[in-house]
């Protein structure tokens, strides 16, 4: 697997920073972020996102938090992933 680096939190320190990459082969956006805490996970577990959708986070999935200041980086990651399929 080869990942293309798209961007990192502009206010990052030297480690543990929210980051975005794109897997060109699968056209997936890969996100590193802060681990969601118990309060956020509890709130999510009570929300039904769509009719007949089971609430909660299934095994094999995770919730991460990233700062809004990374919005442009995420937009760019979406563009890169879309272009990968062309």
N, C-alpha and C positions, 0 to 999 in steps of 0.2 A: 504494500500500500504506500502510495506517495501522496503527501498532503502539501497543498500550496498555502503558505502563510498569507493571510489577508491583512490582519491588523491586531494590535494589542491595546489594552486600555491606556489611553494617553496619559493618565495620571499614575501609571504603574511604578512600582519600586523595582527592585532587582529580582524578585521571585514571586511565585504564586499569583500571577496576573491573569485576569480575564482576557481570552484570546480567541480569535476566529481563524479557522482554516477551511479549505474546501478540498474534498476528496474528488479529484477530477474523474476518476473511473466510475464511481457510484453516483456522482453529482450530488453529494451530500455535504451539508454545512456541518462542520465539527466545532463545538463550542466548549471552551474551558471557562468555568466561572466559580463563584463562591458556592459552597454547599448550602442548600436550603436547610434552614433550621426547623425544629419541631413545630413551631407556631405556624410557619408557612405550610409545611406538609399537612398539618391538621386542617388548616383552612381549605387547602386543595382537596383533601379527602372528602369534604362535605359538599363539593360543587359537582353538579352534573353538567357536563359541557354540552351535550347534545341529547336529544330524545333517545331513550333506551341505551345510553352510554353508561357503563358502570363507573361510578366515581372512584377516585384513588389513583395511586401510581403503581402500575403492575411491576412484577419482577422483571428485571432487565431494562427498566427505564429509570431515569433520574431527573430531578429538578435542580437546575442551577440558576443562580442570580448573576446578572451582568448589569453594569451601570448604563443608564440612558445615554451617557456621553459617548457610548459606543454605537449609537444608532447608525451613523454613517458607515462605520466598518461593517455592520451587519447588512446594510443595503448593498455594499460592495461585494460581500460574500454571496449574497443572493444573485447578483449580476454574474459573478464568476461561475457559480454553479450552473446558471442557465446557459451561459456561453459554452460550457464544457460539453453540452449535448449537441452543439451545432456542427 
